[in-house]
Amino acid sequence: MKKTFKITDRNIFEGEKANPQNCAIAKAIKKEMKSKIQDVSVLPSHVTLRIDNKMFIAEMPKYGSDFIKRFDHGQAVNNFKLNLNFKKGYALV
């Protein structure tokens, strides 16, 4: 499942640093997927979603990892589009 998420200035403003479930990227995913997802977790290495009690994992691209590191350290970040390719049924960790 390929998805593109727009990380907006509002997501950045409302996102919480070092919070995988409520960071700027997690907020953008929650907004886009609305009630479809049960859980989301965003890490510099990958994104995990739970939809209908099934796990979906996507590897985080380098530009996403760089954004997370800057955001978590309180550095300036810009809005951007994040392309993720989710695979079903396994975990990277």
C-alpha positions in Angstrom: 0.0 0.0 0.0 1.7 3.2 -1.2 0.6 6.4 0.5 1.8 10.0 0.3 1.3 12.2 3.4 1.5 16.0 3.5 3.3 17.2 6.6 1.9 20.7 7.0 2.9 23.7 9.1 0.0 22.9 11.4 1.2 19.3 11.9 4.7 20.7 12.8 3.2 23.3 15.2 0.9 20.8 16.9 3.3 17.8 16.9 5.2 16.7 20.0 8.9 16.2 19.9 10.2 12.7 20.7 6.6 11.3 20.7 6.2 8.5 18.1 2.4 8.5 18.4 1.9 12.3 18.3 4.8 13.8 16.4 4.2 16.0 13.2 4.4 13.0 10.9 2.0 10.9 13.1 -0.5 13.8 13.1 -0.4 14.0 9.3 -1.0 10.3 9.0 -3.8 10.4 11.5 -5.5 13.3 9.6 -5.1 11.6 6.2 -6.2 8.1 7.3 -8.8 9.4 9.8 -10.8 6.6 11.5 -9.1 3.8 9.4 -6.1 3.4 11.7 -6.1 2.2 15.3 -2.5 3.0 16.1 0.5 4.8 14.5 4.1 4.8 15.6 6.7 6.9 13.8 10.4 6.3 14.3 13.5 7.4 12.3 13.8 3.9 10.9 10.2 3.0 10.1 6.4 3.8 10.5 4.0 1.2 11.9 0.3 1.3 11.4 -2.4 -0.9 12.9 -5.5 -1.1 10.7 -8.3 -3.7 11.5 -5.9 -5.4 13.9 -3.4 -5.9 11.1 0.1 -4.4 11.2 1.6 -2.4 8.3 5.2 -1.4 8.3 7.0 1.1 6.0 10.7 1.9 5.9 11.3 5.6 6.6 13.2 7.3 3.7 16.3 9.3 4.6 14.6 12.7 4.1 11.9 11.6 6.7 14.6 10.4 9.2 16.4 13.8 8.8 13.1 15.6 9.4 12.5 13.6 12.6 16.0 14.2 14.0 15.7 18.0 13.3 12.2 18.2 14.7 13.1 16.2 17.9 16.0 18.5 18.5 13.9 21.6 18.2 15.6 22.7 14.9 13.7 24.5 12.1 11.9 22.2 9.7 9.7 22.8 6.7 6.5 21.2 5.5 7.0 18.4 3.0 5.4 15.3 1.3 6.3 11.9 2.7 6.0 8.9 0.4 5.7 5.5 2.2 5.3 2.0 1.0 3.6 -0.1 3.6 3.9 -3.9 3.7 1.5 -6.1 5.6 2.0 -8.6 8.3 5.6 -8.3 9.7 7.7 -6.0 11.8 11.1 -4.6 11.4 11.9 -4.7 15.1 
